[in-house]
Amino acid sequence: MKRTIRKVAVLGSGVMGSRIAAHFAGVGLQVLLLDIAPASLNEQEQQKGLSLDHPAVKNRIVNDALTAAVKSNPSPVYTQDVVKRITTGNFSDNMKDIATCDWIIEVVVERLDIKQKVIDQVEQYRNPGTLITSNTSGIPIHMMTEGRSDDFKKHFCGTHFFNPPRYLRLLEIIPTPYTDPAVVDFLMHYGDLMLGKTTVLAKDTPAFIANRVGVFSIMAIFDLVDKMKLTIDEVDALTGPVIGRPKSATFRTADVVGIDTLVKVAKGVADNCPGDEARDKFNIPQWLQKMVDNNWLGDKTGQGFFKKTKGSGGEKEILTLDLNTMEYGPRNKPKFASIEAAKPVEDLPSRIKMLHNAADRAGEFYRQFHFNLFSYISHRIPEISDEVYRLDDAMKAGFGWEIGAFETWDLLGVARTAQAMEAAGFTNAPWVKEMLDNGATSFYKVEAGKRLYYDISTKSYKPLPGGESFIILNNHSDKTVWKNSACTVYDIGDDVFALEWRTKMNSIGSEVLEGLNKAIGLSEEKARGLVIANDGANFSAGANVGMIFMYAIEQEYEELDFAIRMFQNSMMRVRYSSVPVVIAPHGLTLGGGCEMNLHADRICAAAETYIGLVELGVGLIPGGGGTKEFVLRAADDMHPDEPETITLKNRFFNIATAKVATSAFEGYELGILRKGQDEVVMNQGRRIAEAKKSVVEIADQGYITPEQRKDIKVLGQSALGALYAGINGMWRANYATDHDALVARKLAYVMCGGDLSEPTMVSEQYLLDLEREAFLSLCGERKTLERIQSVLKSGKPLRN
């Protein structure tokens, strides 16, 4: 049957329930969020003389939970408007309303008896055929089907969202023996396409996939802490971004998740997995149990492995727990020779290999950790999953690993590492040896642009599901059209080329601009169009400010002028190419990265795209066509029935306050994405494929190169005075420093078209020249150079 989801009921408004509701509302669905009614009045309700039957009292728990969620940081909503799609209520009065919903998600407390009571009510009111799922991280899913109707069993399964559900992309789908396969297929596809999730099919085993492997990896590290006498600070230095893991590394992650939650999952595996060969690794260390006994549970109790305090001067200070003395002390920055040597290595696979093979204490830690992990995951197939890629997908999407466990084993060499593991006393599952004996030397390989995985059941390689929906540019390395040291142009099929660059933070310098122009030229000559994208952590942090600083400090203003002209001309080349150029941004898309997007024929942005013009933060204005483009769009948006300065003011303050969209949806509100032209792709992994489709679609419609604009209305003095007044007001109120005000005035001058006596029609080139002149003049300001230097040294903006 064809199934459409228009309205979702979320039962339970706790930390997970309220945020799941917010995410569903964010993708455009109507949401009914319910929770229990209070058993007693609070002090405020008593003072008002309210009764327990009063609607405000009955819905207090759910309304307070939703309000707290929306105010939380990071925000669970793409824009504040989405909250309007959420209707709140309570189980007593509103459970009947679930009859209007297409999908009911139970998210109450992790106790089977309470979940059963809620499901009893669901059975009374849900319509036959309605999806019903339980969000749980550990309760066996099949136990919730006992005593249920056949229709309920057929349409029921587990859905394990990870917190926070907007940001962590994993969604585990856990069917029972009774679940209709069509329901599983629907949820797998819907979660991927509409919710933006990496949907992973999991078996109904304790902790499912991600928590089983993730908690094992943490417990194995705890074991190494004792064996190698490592400190908390040392372990977090070893297990963070240096090996492609989140900044929270190991111990900070435990504090965020909750140490009681970690212990609960570990004990759950130890108690319910008697056949787990590494069961002893889940035993709770004495120091960890003492922390639980002391109620040192992490962020939720104010202290865990770390504790925030105030120093003698009132400044914030973070202390680290000494596991030997169980006392807190100042954090220490560990020094490992191998890590210091590896930090400059940009390529993560190369860095991991370098660290794994290092001769120092860090190298020994990595070898021991990898051997533990590889042994464990080999034995979990087929217990928790039949396919290796599901384990990797779960760890990347749920725990933020950049490279999965089997992928890491591949890059270290499967056979060589397996031999080293056996020599060190670690065992692998028999299927690994069988795979190697059969001549298969890796868990993954790429053929003809398609990524294949080794399938244990058939002893052969199969294509990863998704095919053309998930384009990974590096998989097309055998179809490289052109490259330099920073960029690669690929042929990604259907006569479409793609440009990718890999620099630090994907900054844009001369080599990237060379690659951009070459990619457009090659596309004009040999292809239907060009996709610009990359598979890095972020699309781009902007122009190479190090190069700008170097030219400015040496007073090489002619070189600087040439560099800015080259940047502007490259952006205009994006706009006025003879073939369509579509850009697929994600993550940080700042400054020059944003300017590139502003000039594309279409943007296919991942929902989690943080895009904006941030140059004011380093004492500059957008100099790569960004200022010009905002003026152009403001002119196009002017309406005869409102003051002409309104749209210009809005765009001016977006730049002047260095405002960054906190999602692609907010990018529409800031005027960066264009409604009806640019699109948001919920699943980040699909954005490149969607961009390719857009190139083909635009080309097939008969693409015509647009004419350069010479009809841009600028307002001159009539708007300049108003903007200067606004800047002066912010300066007087101490919202802006002297230098902020100077930079903002130069921005205002450009955006008004200069000191013109009356509104005038100007060309794009006229505005680009004004923009470049203002940019150059600011590069000669000492305070601008101080700001740039601060960002280069510490990564933090300076207010001077």
Legacy VTK file of the C-alpha trace (Angstrom):
# vtk DataFile Version 3.0
C-alpha trace
ASCII
DATASET POLYDATA
POINTS 800 float
0.000 0.000 0.000
1.051 3.585 -0.577
1.720 5.235 2.770
1.802 8.994 3.399
2.866 10.630 6.644
1.124 13.931 7.349
0.747 13.878 11.127
2.796 12.195 13.844
1.924 11.554 17.490
4.835 11.607 19.945
3.916 10.070 23.301
6.249 11.376 25.994
7.751 14.868 26.088
11.004 14.253 27.940
14.412 15.156 26.557
14.039 12.727 23.640
10.297 13.065 23.016
10.240 16.859 22.804
13.238 16.905 20.476
11.878 14.139 18.246
8.661 16.167 17.988
10.694 19.263 17.073
12.547 17.364 14.354
9.349 16.008 12.792
7.882 19.512 12.845
11.079 20.806 11.274
10.647 18.599 8.202
7.132 19.966 7.719
4.837 17.513 9.539
2.024 18.249 11.970
2.894 16.834 15.392
0.756 15.869 18.394
2.958 15.842 21.515
1.407 14.238 24.615
2.492 13.503 28.175
0.969 12.721 31.565
-1.080 15.289 33.460
0.450 16.475 36.781
-0.626 14.686 39.967
-0.410 17.875 42.046
-0.390 21.640 41.681
2.805 23.630 41.794
3.158 26.758 43.943
2.328 29.164 41.119
-0.833 27.235 40.210
-1.928 27.196 43.828
-1.499 30.987 44.067
-3.684 31.432 40.991
-6.374 29.173 42.489
-6.252 26.698 39.612
-7.479 23.111 39.864
-5.986 19.904 38.513
-8.685 19.898 35.828
-7.620 23.277 34.428
-6.214 22.868 30.863
-3.089 24.881 31.689
-2.377 22.556 34.620
-3.126 19.354 32.708
-0.710 20.350 29.940
1.930 21.899 32.188
4.398 19.007 31.917
4.274 18.784 28.130
4.292 22.555 27.592
7.202 23.126 29.975
9.159 20.333 28.285
8.587 21.742 24.802
9.478 25.281 25.910
12.702 24.037 27.515
13.601 22.049 24.399
13.098 24.988 22.032
15.243 27.226 24.265
18.011 24.642 24.563
21.381 24.875 22.854
21.974 23.477 20.294
18.483 24.280 19.040
16.314 21.278 18.113
14.435 23.320 15.477
15.579 24.569 12.082
13.636 27.822 12.540
11.478 29.084 15.409
8.369 28.987 13.210
8.248 25.186 13.169
6.951 25.108 16.756
3.594 26.241 15.340
3.216 22.760 13.848
3.298 21.115 17.302
0.049 20.663 19.237
0.419 19.657 22.881
-1.910 17.675 25.105
-2.097 15.039 27.828
-2.762 11.316 27.925
-6.045 11.722 29.807
-7.786 14.096 27.399
-5.984 13.732 24.101
-4.996 10.111 23.607
-8.112 9.759 21.447
-6.564 12.277 19.013
-3.945 9.758 17.911
-6.686 8.396 15.634
-5.858 11.327 13.318
-2.164 10.415 13.116
-0.310 8.346 10.541
2.597 7.382 12.810
2.598 7.034 16.602
5.944 7.072 18.417
6.130 6.067 22.062
8.990 7.829 23.874
8.168 7.409 27.561
10.587 6.445 30.327
12.779 3.354 29.800
10.638 0.931 31.814
8.785 -1.909 30.129
5.799 -1.753 32.494
5.237 1.958 31.805
5.657 1.487 28.082
3.110 -1.353 28.189
0.551 0.877 29.928
0.914 3.566 27.275
0.681 0.992 24.501
-2.524 -0.343 26.088
-4.053 3.083 25.490
-2.643 3.271 21.992
-4.381 0.014 21.102
-7.706 1.543 22.123
-7.489 4.560 19.824
-5.152 3.957 16.881
-6.676 3.194 13.513
-5.768 -0.128 11.898
-2.777 0.232 9.614
-1.282 3.149 11.562
2.445 2.839 12.196
3.392 2.420 15.862
7.012 2.453 17.001
8.802 2.545 20.324
11.896 4.687 20.833
14.139 2.766 23.188
17.860 2.301 23.583
17.814 -1.075 25.240
14.450 -2.698 26.004
13.900 -5.766 23.774
11.396 -4.723 21.139
9.640 -8.084 20.902
8.612 -7.867 24.575
6.281 -4.976 23.731
4.250 -7.099 21.337
3.016 -9.557 23.965
-0.788 -9.646 24.068
-1.182 -7.277 21.125
-3.496 -7.592 18.141
-2.236 -8.971 14.840
-2.642 -5.561 13.181
-0.606 -3.926 15.947
2.175 -6.531 15.630
2.248 -6.136 11.869
2.732 -2.360 12.050
5.000 -2.194 15.108
8.779 -2.035 15.437
11.519 -0.207 17.305
12.929 3.147 16.177
16.022 4.246 18.065
16.763 7.938 17.529
20.000 9.291 18.966
20.057 12.452 21.054
19.982 15.194 19.868
17.827 13.798 17.044
18.231 16.850 14.806
22.013 16.579 14.740
22.885 12.903 15.220
21.975 11.245 11.963
21.535 7.669 13.141
18.096 6.022 13.193
18.129 2.329 14.046
15.097 0.386 12.782
14.495 -2.751 14.861
11.738 -5.063 13.569
10.163 -7.939 15.516
9.401 -11.341 13.980
5.847 -10.063 13.363
6.702 -6.764 11.633
5.501 -6.520 8.038
8.603 -6.244 5.790
6.808 -3.458 3.888
6.679 -1.427 7.117
10.420 -1.917 7.621
11.155 -0.895 4.024
8.972 2.192 4.406
10.633 3.324 7.644
14.120 2.735 6.246
13.329 4.856 3.189
11.299 7.527 4.983
13.914 7.991 7.678
16.584 8.447 5.035
14.719 10.648 2.550
12.414 12.732 4.744
14.087 12.774 8.161
17.638 13.030 6.837
18.792 9.981 8.760
21.271 7.227 8.162
18.774 4.432 8.685
20.365 1.217 9.910
18.499 -2.069 10.094
19.321 -3.601 13.479
18.535 -6.932 15.065
16.629 -7.103 18.348
19.747 -7.738 20.419
20.839 -5.911 23.591
21.881 -2.284 22.886
21.241 -2.911 19.159
24.235 -1.902 16.958
25.618 1.543 17.757
25.431 1.352 21.554
26.723 -2.222 21.560
29.855 -1.301 19.620
30.124 2.272 20.924
29.884 1.366 24.595
32.297 -1.535 24.052
34.834 0.866 22.551
34.479 3.170 25.570
34.747 0.292 28.055
37.791 -1.067 26.196
39.404 2.360 26.554
38.561 2.364 30.276
40.330 -0.990 30.494
43.394 0.499 28.779
43.323 3.430 31.216
43.985 0.981 34.045
46.473 -1.182 32.148
48.539 1.678 30.687
48.112 4.101 33.620
46.654 6.813 31.385
45.022 10.023 32.567
41.655 11.387 31.434
43.317 14.279 29.618
45.707 11.905 27.842
42.893 9.647 26.631
40.785 12.536 25.340
43.810 13.879 23.458
44.286 10.439 21.887
40.646 9.734 20.995
39.353 13.037 19.580
39.635 14.764 16.176
43.192 13.523 15.664
41.690 10.112 14.727
38.477 11.453 13.218
36.320 11.338 16.345
34.278 14.186 17.868
35.955 16.870 19.999
34.231 15.345 23.021
36.485 12.290 22.544
35.870 9.629 25.248
35.474 11.047 28.741
33.760 14.278 27.670
31.302 12.172 25.641
30.573 10.103 28.753
29.824 13.287 30.715
27.450 14.523 28.018
25.630 11.202 27.605
25.454 10.604 31.340
27.691 8.218 33.250
24.652 6.423 34.675
23.394 5.798 31.133
26.777 4.436 30.085
26.893 2.136 33.101
23.323 0.984 32.498
24.066 -0.027 28.906
27.321 -1.742 29.903
25.600 -3.735 32.651
22.755 -4.558 30.280
25.168 -6.143 27.822
27.050 -7.992 30.565
23.802 -9.362 32.017
22.036 -10.229 28.770
24.830 -11.361 26.461
26.290 -14.499 28.106
27.835 -15.566 24.798
29.766 -12.311 24.269
33.445 -13.326 24.191
34.462 -9.860 25.451
31.879 -9.780 28.224
34.490 -9.028 30.877
35.237 -5.694 29.162
31.767 -4.534 30.230
32.604 -4.946 33.912
32.438 -1.602 35.690
35.834 -0.356 36.959
35.976 0.465 40.647
36.531 4.177 39.994
33.523 4.290 37.660
31.257 2.639 40.217
32.463 5.103 42.846
31.460 7.970 40.564
27.950 6.527 40.250
27.767 6.074 44.034
28.840 9.729 44.478
26.220 10.852 41.937
28.980 12.284 39.744
27.039 11.502 36.591
28.389 14.164 34.221
26.687 17.278 32.920
23.307 16.370 34.410
24.703 16.571 37.976
27.304 19.280 37.402
30.342 17.029 37.646
31.642 13.792 36.226
35.021 13.233 34.685
35.155 17.018 34.380
33.905 19.749 36.694
33.274 23.394 35.853
34.281 25.904 38.517
35.228 29.557 38.816
38.824 30.554 39.329
40.089 33.139 41.799
39.423 35.907 39.282
35.888 34.727 38.566
36.809 33.189 35.223
35.424 29.784 34.194
37.742 26.873 34.798
37.386 23.192 33.912
38.929 20.676 36.299
39.716 17.034 35.503
39.158 14.069 37.783
42.241 12.130 38.896
41.096 8.498 38.803
43.724 7.466 41.353
42.865 10.020 44.050
39.249 10.719 42.934
39.991 14.422 43.331
39.673 17.215 40.757
42.631 19.229 39.565
43.689 21.556 36.721
43.620 20.148 33.215
46.949 19.183 31.701
47.770 19.337 28.012
49.363 15.962 27.226
52.340 15.721 24.926
52.814 12.723 22.650
55.566 12.915 20.051
53.571 10.925 17.488
50.493 13.152 17.811
52.571 16.312 17.419
54.125 14.802 14.284
50.739 13.698 12.915
48.784 16.932 13.466
50.056 18.644 10.292
48.910 15.642 8.202
45.585 16.744 6.689
44.594 13.368 5.209
42.826 11.429 7.986
43.541 7.884 6.684
47.248 8.727 6.399
47.211 10.203 9.900
45.531 7.142 11.416
48.081 4.823 9.798
50.906 7.017 11.052
49.569 6.997 14.627
48.796 3.263 14.645
52.366 2.467 13.656
54.030 4.985 15.998
56.735 3.687 18.333
55.772 5.733 21.394
53.154 5.219 24.108
50.430 6.721 21.921
51.160 4.170 19.186
50.873 1.335 21.703
47.511 2.719 22.839
46.191 2.862 19.262
47.324 -0.670 18.483
45.732 -2.053 21.637
42.529 -0.100 21.032
42.252 -1.123 17.377
42.978 -4.768 18.136
40.245 -4.783 20.794
37.780 -3.060 18.457
38.494 -5.152 15.364
38.251 -8.399 17.283
34.937 -7.323 18.789
33.251 -6.191 15.570
34.291 -9.351 13.737
32.487 -11.444 16.369
29.336 -9.274 16.185
28.690 -10.440 12.625
26.123 -11.963 12.207
24.905 -11.594 15.838
23.848 -7.936 15.656
23.950 -7.437 11.879
24.469 -9.532 8.790
26.347 -6.794 6.939
29.603 -5.043 7.847
28.522 -1.678 6.441
25.648 -1.407 8.930
28.124 -1.359 11.828
30.182 1.356 10.144
27.104 3.394 9.256
25.862 3.162 12.849
29.129 4.336 14.379
29.586 7.196 11.929
26.019 8.459 12.231
25.481 7.738 15.936
28.885 8.390 17.506
30.305 10.857 14.985
33.182 8.692 13.758
34.511 10.013 10.451
35.744 6.552 9.481
33.957 3.353 10.514
35.574 0.449 12.341
35.729 -1.919 9.357
36.856 1.014 7.191
39.682 1.690 9.652
40.684 -1.963 9.523
40.759 -1.713 5.726
43.077 1.302 5.673
45.482 -0.387 8.125
45.486 -3.525 5.966
43.162 -6.391 6.926
45.593 -9.277 6.552
48.575 -7.502 8.094
46.528 -6.256 11.052
44.845 -9.652 11.603
48.288 -11.257 11.789
49.497 -8.632 14.281
46.342 -9.135 16.358
46.890 -12.886 16.617
50.513 -12.314 17.627
49.269 -9.983 20.377
46.765 -12.550 21.669
43.569 -11.249 20.030
41.173 -13.486 18.117
39.104 -12.781 15.030
35.863 -14.432 13.982
36.433 -17.368 11.596
34.756 -15.569 8.674
37.605 -13.028 8.541
40.203 -15.753 7.950
37.876 -17.412 5.450
37.491 -14.109 3.598
41.259 -13.643 3.386
41.825 -17.264 2.366
39.346 -16.776 -0.478
41.429 -13.909 -1.839
39.219 -11.040 -0.621
41.640 -8.617 1.007
39.304 -5.832 2.153
35.829 -5.250 3.538
35.127 -2.577 0.910
36.284 -1.808 -2.606
35.330 0.561 -5.419
34.555 -0.547 -8.967
33.290 1.725 -11.745
32.437 4.495 -9.293
30.390 2.166 -7.076
31.353 1.164 -3.568
31.034 -2.549 -2.797
31.070 -4.371 0.526
32.077 -7.924 1.343
28.948 -9.990 2.014
29.654 -12.802 4.467
26.693 -14.979 3.478
27.527 -15.115 -0.236
31.305 -14.680 0.160
31.231 -12.052 -2.564
31.164 -8.274 -2.982
27.826 -6.494 -3.341
27.004 -2.836 -4.098
26.117 -0.705 -1.104
22.395 0.159 -1.082
21.521 3.597 -2.402
23.446 3.539 -5.641
23.018 6.813 -7.467
21.255 8.456 -4.498
24.544 8.699 -2.591
27.474 10.027 -4.611
30.862 9.924 -2.888
33.265 11.886 -5.037
36.365 9.909 -4.108
34.674 6.793 -5.514
35.059 8.427 -8.944
38.833 8.837 -8.646
39.252 6.506 -11.644
37.421 9.167 -13.690
39.563 12.142 -12.725
39.408 14.782 -15.450
41.950 17.215 -13.984
43.650 17.941 -10.678
46.145 20.131 -8.898
47.518 19.882 -5.347
44.251 21.180 -3.833
41.462 20.306 -6.297
40.118 17.426 -8.321
37.616 17.525 -11.174
35.686 14.267 -11.601
33.386 12.916 -14.279
30.424 11.713 -12.182
28.399 10.409 -15.124
25.593 11.680 -17.339
27.992 14.262 -18.808
28.260 16.061 -15.472
31.568 17.095 -13.901
32.187 17.744 -10.212
34.774 19.914 -8.479
36.111 19.039 -5.042
38.924 20.664 -3.076
40.718 19.584 0.077
42.496 22.264 2.049
42.611 23.098 5.750
38.999 23.863 6.721
38.428 23.780 2.930
39.563 27.405 2.732
39.661 28.998 -0.715
43.043 30.169 -1.985
44.705 30.632 -5.363
44.901 26.912 -6.139
41.204 26.449 -5.404
40.337 29.411 -7.634
42.537 27.914 -10.352
40.651 24.637 -9.968
37.279 26.404 -10.025
38.047 28.207 -13.279
39.505 25.059 -14.827
36.461 23.017 -13.794
34.070 25.539 -15.353
36.156 25.699 -18.534
36.258 21.911 -18.868
32.525 21.678 -18.175
31.777 24.287 -20.825
33.887 22.319 -23.282
32.962 18.722 -22.496
29.979 18.441 -20.107
26.402 19.547 -19.523
27.256 21.297 -16.282
29.220 21.347 -13.044
28.557 20.315 -9.444
30.691 21.960 -6.753
30.830 19.953 -3.518
33.107 18.034 -1.201
32.985 15.224 1.337
34.878 17.095 4.066
33.584 17.962 7.505
32.583 21.421 6.190
32.004 22.939 2.763
34.321 25.900 3.351
35.390 28.205 6.170
35.951 30.962 3.589
38.820 32.639 1.797
42.415 31.977 2.812
42.830 34.807 5.349
46.426 33.759 5.939
47.274 34.822 2.397
45.376 38.115 2.871
47.271 38.768 6.122
50.619 38.021 4.505
50.025 40.439 1.613
48.626 43.117 3.938
51.394 42.939 6.543
54.003 43.158 3.765
52.006 46.037 2.206
51.863 44.156 -1.093
48.715 46.015 -2.110
49.084 45.350 -5.838
49.268 41.612 -5.164
46.321 41.912 -2.810
44.302 43.844 -5.372
45.071 41.160 -7.966
44.011 38.400 -5.559
40.689 40.107 -4.786
40.022 40.721 -8.487
40.733 37.043 -9.170
38.292 36.010 -6.449
35.591 38.354 -7.752
36.123 37.262 -11.356
35.956 33.596 -10.331
32.643 34.140 -8.558
31.298 35.942 -11.626
32.494 33.009 -13.713
30.282 30.781 -11.550
27.323 33.075 -12.289
27.957 33.570 -15.994
29.209 30.180 -17.090
27.705 28.870 -20.323
26.646 25.702 -18.482
24.696 25.371 -15.215
26.719 25.397 -12.006
25.037 23.846 -8.954
26.625 23.887 -5.498
25.926 21.387 -2.687
27.076 22.974 0.600
26.997 21.431 4.061
28.317 22.298 7.505
30.231 25.569 7.782
29.812 27.594 4.592
31.260 30.953 5.533
32.636 34.080 3.895
34.033 33.175 0.490
32.287 29.805 0.632
28.977 31.624 1.043
29.867 34.039 -1.771
30.451 31.135 -4.128
26.987 29.783 -3.311
25.403 33.210 -3.850
26.559 33.080 -7.482
25.397 29.521 -8.308
22.496 28.722 -10.624
21.075 26.597 -7.830
22.023 25.556 -4.307
21.256 22.038 -3.056
22.089 22.563 0.607
22.159 19.955 3.347
19.687 20.867 6.094
22.646 21.261 8.452
24.332 24.045 6.512
25.588 27.002 8.549
25.979 29.699 5.947
26.718 33.406 6.164
28.973 36.350 5.343
31.221 36.677 8.399
33.961 39.000 7.135
33.014 41.786 9.569
34.345 39.525 12.335
37.887 40.025 11.004
37.442 43.696 10.232
36.678 43.310 6.514
33.619 43.387 4.270
32.664 40.575 1.863
35.033 41.205 -1.042
34.306 38.296 -3.390
31.010 39.565 -4.714
28.997 38.919 -1.559
28.324 42.575 -0.826
27.430 43.171 -4.474
25.051 40.228 -4.494
23.220 41.374 -1.368
22.748 44.828 -2.933
21.446 43.237 -6.144
18.970 41.042 -4.272
17.840 43.930 -2.078
17.147 45.978 -5.224
15.150 43.131 -6.746
13.119 42.747 -3.533
12.115 46.411 -3.263
8.344 46.932 -3.366
6.540 50.167 -4.288
4.270 49.893 -1.233
7.077 49.966 1.369
10.136 52.154 2.009
12.975 51.243 -0.344
15.476 51.170 2.511
13.748 48.265 4.332
15.195 45.381 2.318
18.584 47.080 2.086
18.694 47.620 5.858
17.863 43.973 6.529
20.643 42.736 4.292
23.073 45.364 5.597
22.574 44.253 9.204
22.904 40.570 8.247
26.415 41.356 6.994
27.221 43.970 9.645
26.421 41.535 12.472
28.163 38.618 10.687
24.933 36.637 10.982
25.174 32.945 10.150
22.146 30.803 9.364
21.847 28.007 11.924
20.282 25.758 9.277
19.703 25.824 5.546
16.065 26.671 6.260
17.177 29.806 8.085
19.296 30.560 5.023
16.027 31.411 3.264
15.167 33.901 6.019
18.562 35.600 5.645
18.113 35.924 1.887
21.035 33.613 1.082
18.932 30.774 -0.302
16.228 31.734 -2.805
12.726 30.346 -2.341
11.492 28.478 -5.390
15.020 28.171 -6.787
17.352 26.694 -4.186
16.507 23.522 -2.286
17.229 21.894 1.054
18.226 18.226 1.099
17.384 16.567 4.411
19.924 13.771 4.101
23.404 15.238 3.780
24.563 12.128 1.945
22.093 12.778 -0.886
23.025 16.391 -1.605
25.633 15.700 -4.315
23.304 13.332 -6.168
20.531 15.928 -5.938
22.899 18.595 -7.258
23.765 16.360 -10.186
20.039 15.871 -10.930
19.614 19.654 -10.849
22.428 20.163 -13.361
20.802 17.662 -15.740
17.357 19.208 -15.224
18.552 22.789 -15.847
20.612 21.736 -18.875
17.729 19.767 -20.389
15.459 22.793 -20.086
17.792 24.628 -22.442
20.179 26.603 -20.284
20.878 30.150 -21.433
23.737 32.121 -19.902
22.218 35.076 -18.012
23.101 38.647 -18.964
25.316 40.617 -16.594
23.203 43.079 -14.653
23.404 46.812 -15.322
20.039 47.709 -13.800
20.726 47.468 -10.064
19.050 50.277 -8.168
21.247 51.801 -5.454
19.885 54.444 -3.118
22.885 56.692 -2.487
22.580 59.409 0.156
18.914 58.706 0.886
19.827 55.355 2.461
23.397 56.154 3.509
22.261 58.623 6.158
19.849 56.113 7.658
22.487 53.371 7.804
25.074 55.728 9.312
22.528 56.721 11.964
21.925 53.078 12.819
25.661 52.418 13.072
26.120 55.443 15.304
23.302 54.254 17.570
24.919 50.810 17.965
28.278 52.472 18.691
26.799 54.806 21.333
25.047 51.870 22.997
28.396 50.003 23.134
27.131 47.254 20.826
29.887 48.201 18.391
33.506 49.210 18.937
35.131 52.122 17.110
36.555 49.700 14.568
33.236 47.880 14.165
31.668 51.230 13.319
34.429 52.076 10.832
34.010 48.773 8.987
30.219 49.058 9.035
30.359 52.561 7.532
32.499 51.291 4.669
30.012 48.462 4.150
27.121 50.953 4.130
28.948 53.116 1.586
29.297 50.172 -0.806
25.746 48.910 -0.303
24.300 52.371 -1.038
26.355 52.636 -4.222
28.508 55.400 -2.793
27.689 58.989 -1.923
25.256 59.461 -4.815
22.867 62.406 -4.630
19.889 60.326 -5.822
18.897 56.700 -6.496
20.754 55.418 -9.570
20.903 52.311 -11.741
24.405 50.771 -11.673
26.121 47.631 -12.956
27.482 44.632 -11.086
31.011 45.700 -12.003
30.424 49.142 -10.477
29.512 47.502 -7.165
32.385 45.007 -7.382
34.826 47.903 -7.790
33.404 49.688 -4.732
33.531 46.434 -2.780
37.151 45.780 -3.705
38.265 49.331 -2.889
36.660 49.136 0.574
38.201 45.692 1.180
41.665 46.960 0.232
41.398 50.032 2.415
40.439 47.904 5.418
43.448 45.647 4.844
45.569 48.686 5.678
43.927 49.149 9.080
45.997 48.001 12.060
42.963 46.782 13.984
41.820 44.676 11.036
45.228 43.019 10.902
45.048 42.371 14.655
41.680 40.652 14.145
42.971 38.503 11.304
46.056 37.563 13.326
43.873 36.530 16.278
41.786 34.220 14.088
44.910 32.709 12.533
46.570 32.110 15.918
43.683 31.030 18.116
40.729 30.543 15.799
38.845 33.116 17.878
37.670 36.562 16.731
39.043 39.624 18.499
36.864 42.584 19.453
39.095 45.654 19.316
LINES 1 801
800 0 1 2 3 4 5 6 7 8 9 10 11 12 13 14 15 16 17 18 19 20 21 22 23 24 25 26 27 28 29 30 31 32 33 34 35 36 37 38 39 40 41 42 43 44 45 46 47 48 49 50 51 52 53 54 55 56 57 58 59 60 61 62 63 64 65 66 67 68 69 70 71 72 73 74 75 76 77 78 79 80 81 82 83 84 85 86 87 88 89 90 91 92 93 94 95 96 97 98 99 100 101 102 103 104 105 106 107 108 109 110 111 112 113 114 115 116 117 118 119 120 121 122 123 124 125 126 127 128 129 130 131 132 133 134 135 136 137 138 139 140 141 142 143 144 145 146 147 148 149 150 151 152 153 154 155 156 157 158 159 160 161 162 163 164 165 166 167 168 169 170 171 172 173 174 175 176 177 178 179 180 181 182 183 184 185 186 187 188 189 190 191 192 193 194 195 196 197 198 199 200 201 202 203 204 205 206 207 208 209 210 211 212 213 214 215 216 217 218 219 220 221 222 223 224 225 226 227 228 229 230 231 232 233 234 235 236 237 238 239 240 241 242 243 244 245 246 247 248 249 250 251 252 253 254 255 256 257 258 259 260 261 262 263 264 265 266 267 268 269 270 271 272 273 274 275 276 277 278 279 280 281 282 283 284 285 286 287 288 289 290 291 292 293 294 295 296 297 298 299 300 301 302 303 304 305 306 307 308 309 310 311 312 313 314 315 316 317 318 319 320 321 322 323 324 325 326 327 328 329 330 331 332 333 334 335 336 337 338 339 340 341 342 343 344 345 346 347 348 349 350 351 352 353 354 355 356 357 358 359 360 361 362 363 364 365 366 367 368 369 370 371 372 373 374 375 376 377 378 379 380 381 382 383 384 385 386 387 388 389 390 391 392 393 394 395 396 397 398 399 400 401 402 403 404 405 406 407 408 409 410 411 412 413 414 415 416 417 418 419 420 421 422 423 424 425 426 427 428 429 430 431 432 433 434 435 436 437 438 439 440 441 442 443 444 445 446 447 448 449 450 451 452 453 454 455 456 457 458 459 460 461 462 463 464 465 466 467 468 469 470 471 472 473 474 475 476 477 478 479 480 481 482 483 484 485 486 487 488 489 490 491 492 493 494 495 496 497 498 499 500 501 502 503 504 505 506 507 508 509 510 511 512 513 514 515 516 517 518 519 520 521 522 523 524 525 526 527 528 529 530 531 532 533 534 535 536 537 538 539 540 541 542 543 544 545 546 547 548 549 550 551 552 553 554 555 556 557 558 559 560 561 562 563 564 565 566 567 568 569 570 571 572 573 574 575 576 577 578 579 580 581 582 583 584 585 586 587 588 589 590 591 592 593 594 595 596 597 598 599 600 601 602 603 604 605 606 607 608 609 610 611 612 613 614 615 616 617 618 619 620 621 622 623 624 625 626 627 628 629 630 631 632 633 634 635 636 637 638 639 640 641 642 643 644 645 646 647 648 649 650 651 652 653 654 655 656 657 658 659 660 661 662 663 664 665 666 667 668 669 670 671 672 673 674 675 676 677 678 679 680 681 682 683 684 685 686 687 688 689 690 691 692 693 694 695 696 697 698 699 700 701 702 703 704 705 706 707 708 709 710 711 712 713 714 715 716 717 718 719 720 721 722 723 724 725 726 727 728 729 730 731 732 733 734 735 736 737 738 739 740 741 742 743 744 745 746 747 748 749 750 751 752 753 754 755 756 757 758 759 760 761 762 763 764 765 766 767 768 769 770 771 772 773 774 775 776 777 778 779 780 781 782 783 784 785 786 787 788 789 790 791 792 793 794 795 796 797 798 799
